[in-house]
């Protein structure tokens, strides 16, 4: 992209140098704070603000933001074309342009402009600029900020006051350049978002394909021409005719070993969609000895099952690769051998993804009684075939994971490009007109 011929120092670290024909002015010369209260109540249209979706109506599906209050008079008012920001979370991107008339949380600020030389859609991009948001860190008061492993800022509570905001200076390009920059960014952002959406769809298709491969492998094997027989089981409606259909108790034995005071000898484990992971003992409840003493032992090769709230729990089965401890609420099974455990994990993860064990549920919490689970039948291939199935599925897991990792990396690069493009355009580092 071309640059401007000459630049000057803006005096603001987050802006850097700006084109010599641009002005840098106090924010208060562009915006006013709307301190209009919803008392008496003039609207019941509650607006919400989230990092992902900006300003939305509370009634919208999938919206984020603060929970609705019962007392409508406690809200403030925002109007169309107001910049709405969450004073507690603006540092991590909780800011957006409102299309609505409605009521906003008392912790939100609404800024509006009557300045004829200010194009609101350009300044929307300025407020959404990551460099601007990070520049507010020096004003933040509250809980200490924390960086994630990816370099992104986690959700925080660091309030930025109106007095601090009023001390800021903003770039002010000529009006026609503001319009051109906003139009340029809208077009480029739409193109980047479309590219990201295509790649996210590719990830979903890869996951779906992997799921189909696993489902076929753990019920029919690797031979697509094998003769199938029907069962009465919703979690294995058809299986290879030469396979056995046997109760779980033949392959696994329930074991419960409380760790008690010996908890310091164990790692704390967690059952997740990503597998059985080691948890950080330095955070939250992990520091409480009475909490840890109630844990139970998990050995490498054990199958961990969550047999309660099965329908709502994202992942209810996992094979442990660690010696550790986990909540006593889970059920631990020692498998007859390593390969059988590997096959059972693949089989029951597939059943879990489809939530096909519904016929086993009991009670409002949709739990599976342990005796019933041990009586439950699952398909089991001959030993030589089982080994080939596990090898094949392991290879498919690696192949799919590598493909997804590559696409995720591409998505991150697109997001970084979008951020860089916004920063470069709104501060004049590139010329778009």
NORWO-V52472 format. One record per residue. RES is the residue in three letters. PHI is phi in whole degrees, -180 to 180 (* if undefined). Layout:
BEGIN
RES&PHI / RES&PHI
END
This chain:
BEGIN
UNK&* / UNK&-69 / UNK&-113 / UNK&-74 / UNK&-70 / UNK&-140 / UNK&-129 / UNK&-141 / UNK&-74 / UNK&-82 / UNK&85 / UNK&-116 / UNK&-59 / UNK&-73 / UNK&-89 / UNK&74 / UNK&-75 / UNK&-124 / UNK&-56 / UNK&-65 / UNK&-91 / UNK&-91 / UNK&-100 / UNK&-124 / UNK&-128 / UNK&-62 / UNK&-58 / UNK&-69 / UNK&-82 / UNK&-108 / UNK&-120 / UNK&-120 / UNK&-88 / UNK&-86 / UNK&-106 / UNK&-90 / UNK&-96 / UNK&-91 / UNK&-141 / UNK&-68 / UNK&-65 / UNK&-115 / UNK&-154 / UNK&-112 / UNK&-85 / UNK&-79 / UNK&-103 / UNK&-123 / UNK&-133 / UNK&-134 / UNK&-65 / UNK&-76 / UNK&-118 / UNK&70 / UNK&-87 / UNK&-134 / UNK&-78 / UNK&-57 / UNK&-75 / UNK&-68 / UNK&-66 / UNK&72 / UNK&-74 / UNK&-119 / UNK&109 / UNK&-73 / UNK&-75 / UNK&-68 / UNK&-95 / UNK&-74 / UNK&-87 / UNK&-67 / UNK&-72 / UNK&-81 / UNK&-86 / UNK&-107 / UNK&-106 / UNK&-126 / UNK&-123 / UNK&-54 / UNK&73 / UNK&-82 / UNK&-84 / UNK&-109 / UNK&-132 / UNK&-87 / UNK&-61 / UNK&-89 / UNK&-132 / UNK&-61 / UNK&-62 / UNK&-106 / UNK&107 / UNK&-82 / UNK&-155 / UNK&-167 / UNK&-94 / UNK&-85 / UNK&-99 / UNK&-121 / UNK&-96 / UNK&-175 / UNK&-103 / UNK&-123 / UNK&-57 / UNK&-60 / UNK&-86 / UNK&-90 / UNK&-106 / UNK&-117 / UNK&-115 / UNK&-135 / UNK&-127 / UNK&-116 / UNK&-76 / UNK&-67 / UNK&-93 / UNK&-115 / UNK&-97 / UNK&-60 / UNK&-73 / UNK&-69 / UNK&-72 / UNK&-58 / UNK&-68 / UNK&-65 / UNK&-64 / UNK&-85 / UNK&-69 / UNK&-65 / UNK&-66 / UNK&-62 / UNK&-63 / UNK&-65 / UNK&-65 / UNK&-80 / UNK&-54 / UNK&-66 / UNK&-96 / UNK&-63 / UNK&-125 / UNK&144 / UNK&-64 / UNK&-64 / UNK&-70 / UNK&-134 / UNK&-91 / UNK&-82 / UNK&-65 / UNK&-88 / UNK&92 / UNK&-81 / UNK&-87 / UNK&-74 / UNK&-58 / UNK&-136 / UNK&-129 / UNK&-130 / UNK&-71 / UNK&-110 / UNK&-81 / UNK&-64 / UNK&-61 / UNK&-68 / UNK&-61 / UNK&-68 / UNK&-84 / UNK&-78 / UNK&-110 / UNK&-122 / UNK&-69 / UNK&-137 / UNK&-71 / UNK&-54 / UNK&-56 / UNK&-65 / UNK&-73 / UNK&-58 / UNK&-62 / UNK&-65 / UNK&-64 / UNK&-62 / UNK&-64 / UNK&-60 / UNK&-69 / UNK&-60 / UNK&-66 / UNK&-66 / UNK&-63 / UNK&-61 / UNK&-65 / UNK&-66 / UNK&-62 / UNK&-65 / UNK&-64 / UNK&-64 / UNK&-61 / UNK&-64 / UNK&-70 / UNK&-65 / UNK&-66 / UNK&-61 / UNK&-64 / UNK&-62 / UNK&-66 / UNK&-63 / UNK&-66 / UNK&-64 / UNK&-63 / UNK&-61 / UNK&-63 / UNK&-64 / UNK&-61 / UNK&-65 / UNK&-58 / UNK&-68 / UNK&-67 / UNK&-86 / UNK&-122 / UNK&-124 / UNK&87 / UNK&-101 / UNK&-95 / UNK&-69 / UNK&-96 / UNK&-64 / UNK&-77 / UNK&-108 / UNK&-124 / UNK&-86 / UNK&-118 / UNK&-103 / UNK&-102 / UNK&-68 / UNK&-89 / UNK&-156 / UNK&-64 / UNK&-137 / UNK&-134 / UNK&-60 / UNK&-65 / UNK&-93 / UNK&-84 / UNK&-96 / UNK&-121 / UNK&-129 / UNK&-70 / UNK&-58 / UNK&-62 / UNK&-79 / UNK&-115 / UNK&-146 / UNK&-129 / UNK&-70 / UNK&-140 / UNK&-134 / UNK&-126 / UNK&-63 / UNK&-86 / UNK&54 / UNK&-72 / UNK&-86 / UNK&-57 / UNK&-67 / UNK&-87 / UNK&-123 / UNK&-88 / UNK&-83 / UNK&-109 / UNK&-139 / UNK&-92 / UNK&-134 / UNK&-64 / UNK&-90 / UNK&115 / UNK&-88 / UNK&-112 / UNK&-83 / UNK&-91 / UNK&-82 / UNK&-73 / UNK&-83 / UNK&-115 / UNK&55 / UNK&-65 / UNK&-60 / UNK&-86 / UNK&-91 / UNK&-65 / UNK&-65 / UNK&-66 / UNK&-73 / UNK&-65 / UNK&-87 / UNK&-72 / UNK&-122 / UNK&-74 / UNK&-126 / UNK&-106 / UNK&-59 / UNK&94 / UNK&-76 / UNK&-94 / UNK&-104 / UNK&-121 / UNK&-102 / UNK&-102 / UNK&-133 / UNK&48 / UNK&-62 / UNK&-67 / UNK&-90 / UNK&-78 / UNK&-59 / UNK&-139 / UNK&-115 / UNK&-150 / UNK&-165 / UNK&-98 / UNK&-79 / UNK&-102 / UNK&-134 / UNK&-87 / UNK&-170 / UNK&-138 / UNK&-148 / UNK&-52 / UNK&-68 / UNK&-71 / UNK&-82 / UNK&-111 / UNK&-105 / UNK&-121 / UNK&-91 / UNK&-84 / UNK&-63 / UNK&-163 / UNK&-62 / UNK&-67 / UNK&-63 / UNK&-61 / UNK&-63 / UNK&-66 / UNK&-63 / UNK&-63 / UNK&-60 / UNK&-64 / UNK&-79 / UNK&-66 / UNK&-63 / UNK&-64 / UNK&-67 / UNK&-61 / UNK&-95 / UNK&49 / UNK&-90 / UNK&-91 / UNK&-50 / UNK&-60 / UNK&-90 / UNK&-64 / UNK&-144 / UNK&81 / UNK&-66 / UNK&-86 / UNK&50 / UNK&-98 / UNK&-110 / UNK&-58 / UNK&-59 / UNK&-60 / UNK&-65 / UNK&-66 / UNK&-68 / UNK&-83 / UNK&-63 / UNK&-94 / UNK&-137 / UNK&-73 / UNK&-139 / UNK&-79 / UNK&-59 / UNK&-57 / UNK&-64 / UNK&-74 / UNK&-59 / UNK&-61 / UNK&-65 / UNK&-63 / UNK&-64 / UNK&-61 / UNK&-66 / UNK&-68 / UNK&-60 / UNK&-65 / UNK&-66 / UNK&-60 / UNK&-64 / UNK&-61 / UNK&-66 / UNK&-61 / UNK&-66 / UNK&-64 / UNK&-66 / UNK&-59 / UNK&-64 / UNK&-68 / UNK&-60 / UNK&-62 / UNK&-66 / UNK&-64 / UNK&-62 / UNK&-65 / UNK&-65 / UNK&-66 / UNK&-63 / UNK&-63 / UNK&-63 / UNK&-64 / UNK&-63 / UNK&-63 / UNK&-61 / UNK&-61 / UNK&-67 / UNK&-74 / UNK&-74 / UNK&-105 / UNK&80 / UNK&-73 / UNK&-127 / UNK&-107 / UNK&-111 / UNK&-126
END
